[in-house]
Amino acid sequence: MSQTEGTIQFAYQLTHAEDVPMGVTQFANLAAWRSILFELQLLGQMATKYEGFAFGNISVRCQDAPGFIITASQTSGETQLHRNHLVHIKSCNLPRFWVDASGQEPPSSESLTHAMIYAADANIKCIFHAHNQVIWENRTQLNLPETAADVGYGSPQMAEAVRELMQSHPTRPLPFAPAGHEDGLFACGQTPHDSGGLLVNYLAQARSRANGLSAQSFGP
């Protein structure tokens, strides 16, 4: 990878807070899907990948507060999601590449990419950023929308590329692959089930192709 996984490339203000504005049901749904992604190694942490850094992050739009909730930086290696692993992104200044957050840990390095997606479509309420080599390497065959290979992850250029991609691909839920972010994938939907189901579906398609089988029976 051209950049170290998990490197925060934006300025941020972090106000200490013991909890985030998230209801019990919303947290339970997010935690359930986070466990599934962890078991499928769509997020996590491995000594043999990405220089040992944790990979992947997930977020949901706040229901009763401005902004969104995202997993904190370098917490994807934890077996279970706990509330102290979450950060409230209260506001973002995209031109200044600046984030105002509250929580116990620094926000995910992809916070501004999530912010750009939420800003581009008010109907998107859940975003999963996963990693999978088989899906990523088959992204063209799977007809996944993608950002350009010269656009680095977590950069101002990525945020702008995502905005343009969202405008040119109105179908929802929306998956896409950042071609310049090795193995990286995004799934954007209204619920964790939308976003998680999309990733699992594409994982099945990609594994089918890897096994030399036809993926025609799988829906997009």
Secondary structure, 3 states (H helix, E strand, C coil): CCCCCCCCCCEEEEEECCCCCCCHHHHHHHHHHHHHHHHCCCCECCCCCHHHCCECEEEEECCCCCCEEEEECCCCCCCCCCHHHEEEEEEEECCCCEEEEEECCCECCCHHHHHHHHHHCCCCCEEEEEECHHHHHCCCCCCCCEECCCCCCCCHHHHHHHHHHHHHCCCCCEEEEECCCCCEEEEEECCHHHHHHHHHHHHHHHHHHHCCCCCCCCCC
